[in-house]
Amino acid sequence: MMTPQELERARRLGAATLHEAFDRRGDLPAAVRPFGRARVAGPALTVSTLPGNNLMIHRALASARPGEVLVVALTETDADAHAFGYWGDILTTAAIERGVAGLVIDGCVRDIEAIEALGFPVFCRGTAIRGTAKAPVGQLGGPVRIGRIDIAPGDLVVGDADGVVAIPASAVRDVLAQAEAREAKERGIVDELKKGRNTMDIYGFR
């Protein structure tokens, strides 16, 4: 279980720095983007659903705990799978009432203006107006895959303007330490640049 202090450190460091500190691993597809100035960090609540259906998302929200990030994968990823709006203003309101920290979905959403007005962090592939069916097919709380990244329940998920990264819970402590060391090093590089040095010399590229 990650502590509130660790989650705040992860949120402050950001997705790109954590990705670099995790040996450039854990990055979700670049197509999964934030709407607005979304920023989130929390343990993953994972769910997979049949394309064109969102009943399993409703079930996930019913069992969600405060602070969790809902991570939704599709059981298939053909072109038509992303043509549905799996999430809208009703689910957003439900998530806020449950204390869910945010949504990461390998699909599209709708009612985006209402979602942005509510200030709920959403990371998705875009918007789609087509509604979903309610087939009870999928899995709640198991491992999921988005792109080439496997995500297990409880893994750290961090999203911001740069994208989304997922880090196994067992690696979080070490990755945070590596990320903070990297951040300190980069502050030193910025100081050198302000003194007139260039990146070719600082990094030894010549």
N, C-alpha and C positions, 0 to 999 in steps of 0.2 A: 504494500500500500504506500503510495507516494504521499509525502507530507504536504501541507499547504505551502510551506516554505519552498519545497522543491518545485511545486507547480508555479509559484510566482517567479522563481529563478528561470524556469523554462519559458514562461510567457515573456519575460524581459529579454532573454537572449535571442529568441526568435527562431523561426523554422530554418532559415539558411545557415545560421551559425551552428545550430544543433546538427543539421545534416552534415556539415563539414566535419564536426567533431566526432560524428559517428562513421568516420571513414567514407563519407559521401554515400551513405546508404539510407534507406528508409523514406526516400522521396516518392510521394504519390504522383500520378501523371500530371503533367503541367496543365492539362485541360480541366483539372479540378481546381477551380479558382474561387476566391472570396467575392462576395457581393458587398460593395461599400468598404468601409474600413474595419472589416471583421478581424478579430483576433481572439484566439482561444487556446487553452492548454488544459488537458485533463485526461483521466483514464478512459480508455475506449469501452463503450458498450456496443458490442458488435451484433449485427443482424444481416442476414442475406435474404433476398426476396426474388421471386420469379419475376422476370421482366414484365412490366405492365400491371403489376400488382403491388399494393402497399399495406395489406392487412398485417404483415409481420412487423412493419414499422409501428403501427398502432399498438401491437402487443409489446414491442420493446419499450415504448414510452410508458406503458402501464406499469412496467417493472423498474423503470429508470430510477437511479439514485442521484441526489443533488451533486453537481459538479462533474458528472460524467459527460463525455462527448459521444453522441450517437454516430456510429460509423456504419454506413449502409453500403453493402455490395450487392451486385446483381448476379444471379446464378448463371446467366448467360450474357454475353456482351456483343450481340450482333448490332447492326446499325439501328434497327428499330427499337432496341432496348432503351435507347436514350431519347426516344421521342415522346416520353410521358413526363408529366409533372407529378412526381412521387410525393411531393411535400408542398403544403400551402399554409395559409394563415391559420386554419384550425389546428393543424399539428404544431405550428409555431406557438400558439397560445397554450396548448397542452404542455409543450416542452418547457416553456417559461414557468408555468405553474408547478411543474415537477422539479424545477431547479436545474434542468439540463443546461450544460455550459455551451453547447453548440452542436451543429450538424455537419458531418462530412459524408457526402453521398456520391457514389460513382454513377450519377444520373442527373436529371434535371428537376427543377422545382417550378412552381408558379406562385401567383400572388406576391410577386417579389416586392412591389411597392409597400404592401402591408407589412411584409417581413422586415424590410428596412426601417419602416416607421416604428416597429416594435423593438428594434435594436438587437435582434437575435443573430448571432454569428452563423452564417451559412457558407459552406464551401461545396461547390457543385460544378457540373459541366455546362450549365446554362439554364435557360428557361424553356418550358414547353407547356402548351395549354391543354394538351390531351390528358384527360383524367384516367384514373387507374381502376382496375377491378379489385376484388377482395378475395382472391384465392388463398387458402391457408397453406401456402407452399413456401418453404424456406427454413431458416434456422435462426434461433435466437441464442446469443451467448456463445457461439462457437467461433473457431478461427475463420477469418475471411481473407480474401485476396482482392486488392484493388491495384490494377496494373500488374507490376511484378513484385508488389510488397504484400507480405503476409502480416496480418494484424490479429492479435489474440486479445480476448477480453482483459482489460486492465493495463494494456500497453499505453505508453504515453503518446498522446496525439497533440501536436502543436501546429496551429495554422495562423497565418498572417498574410500580409500583402504579397509575400514572396511565394506562397504555396503552403503545402501541408507535408509534414514529416511524421512518421510513426517510429517509435523506439521501444524495443522490448522492455518490459518492466524491470527485468533483471539487469539491464544495462544502463538504466537511467542515472544512477548515482555517478558512475564513471563518465558518462557522456556529459553530464552537467559540469563536472570538474574540468574535462578537456575543453568544453566550450568556453568556460570562463577564462581558462589559460589562453585560448586562442583570441578571445576578445581583448585581453590585456596586451597581447603581442601586437594586435592590430592598432590599438591606441598608440603604441610606440611607433609604429610605421607612419601613422598619420602625423605624429609630432615631427618625424624626420622629413616628411614631405613638406610640411610648413616651414622647415628650415632651409628648403631649397634643393634637397636631394630628389632624385627621380627613382621610379620603380625599377628601371633597368639595373641600377646600382644596388638598391636596397635588397632586391631579390637575387642578385647575382646572375642576371640574365645575359650579361655581355659575354 
